[in-house]
C-alpha cells in the first residue's frame, strides 16, 4: 500500500493551516511577548519583564509547534506490523545524501535539455565530489590533498564505518533526475566510487569503472526534475508554482523520505537540483516549505539527512561545498 502524500504539512500555506497553529513565547528587548498564531493570523500580547536592576532581558524563545511523529505514515508502509523488527527501539537509520548537479551551460540560451550540459568546471566539481564521497565511505587518504578536500580532520575520530558526517561504508542506491546535467554529474560521481580493493564495495552493484557501469547503476526518476515546488515566501518576482509542480514535488518527497523499512541502516544518494533539494530539506524538518528560497546551494554541494527508525530527522550537512577548492565553488550556471 502506497503512503499517502502528507498534504497536511506540505500545505503549510499551502502550509500554515490548522496543523501549524502555534503558541509562541518570546522575550524581546521590550519584554516578554506571547504570540498566538493560527491560520496565518497572529495575536501579540506583551508582558514586560525586568531583572532586579530594572534592565530588560531577552533572547529567549519557545515555539509551541509539536513534531508530528507519523509524518511519513508508517502504518501504510507496513511498519506497524513489523514493529518487532523495525521500530522505535531499532538503531537502523536511513542516510540520504542530496547532491546538486555541477555547473552547466545553456541555462537561458536554450530549452533543449540535451544541450544543457556540464561545463568543464562542472565536470571537475562532480569528479572531486565523487572523490570526497569515496573518502567519506572508505577512509582512504585523499588523492588530491592540498588542492581539494582535506578529509583528515573529519576521519580522525570517525566511527568504524565511514566518517562522523556519514557513518556508513557504502552507498546502496543512487537516484538521479533524468535531466542531462544531473545524469552527467551522477555518472562522474559514480565513476569515482569504484574501489581498487576487491573486498571493498563502496556502491552496491558497482564492479567496474566506466560510463557504462555507471549507467547501469543509476536509477533515473523524472519526479526529481527541477521545478518550482511551491510558492516561496517572500514571493519571487511574479513566478508561481503550478498545481502539477506542487503535486509532483510532494509525491517525490513522500517516495524518498521515510523512516527505515528494514532492520539495517542504508545510504542513498540523490543527484538533483537546487529547488527540489531545498524543498525536501524544509519538508523533512517540518518547517514551512515556503522557506525553500531563503537559502542557496552551491554546485555539487552535499546536504545529508538522517532518518531514524522512530521517525526523527537530523541534518548533518546543508549545502556543504568545502570539499571543493575555491576555484571550483560556484552557485550560478552559464547562460
Number of C-alpha atoms within 10 A of each C-alpha: 7 10 16 13 18 17 15 16 22 25 19 21 20 16 20 23 16 15 16 23 18 18 17 18 19 17 21 17 13 14 16 21 20 18 18 16 20 16 15 13 10 15 11 12 12 15 11 14 18 13 8 7 6 8 10 16 16 14 9 10 14 11 11 15 15 11 10 12 11 14 21 21 20 22 14 13 18 14 19 14 13 14 16 12 16 21 23 14 12 18 14 22 23 22 25 24 23 29 29 27 29 35 30 24 19 18 17 10 11 12 10 10 13 11 15 21 22 25 17 12 16 24 23 19 30 31 22 23 29 23 25 26 24 25 26 25 23 21 21 14 12 18 14 12 11 9 13 21 20 20 18 15 8 16 22 11 10 17 14 12 15 21 21 16 15 25 17 20 23 23 23 15 18 23 21 29 23 20 21 19 27 30 24 22 30 31 25 22 26 29 21 22 26 23 18 11 7 8 7 12 20 23 22 12 14 18 17 14 15 15 14 11 17 25 16 11 19 20 15 19 15 12 19 24 21 19 18 19 26 28 20 20 14 10 11 10 6 5 10 13 13 13 11 12 17 19 16 17 25 23 18 19 24 22 15 13 20 24 27 25 21 17 16 14 19 20 20 19 20 26 31 28 25 26 20 25 26 25 25 24 22 17 24 23 15 19 19 21 28 25 18 24 19 10 10 13 22 20 28 38 28 27 22 22 22 23 21 21 27 19 21 19 18 14 16 15 16 18 21 17 22 13 22 23 15 11 10 22 20 19 14 14 16 13 11
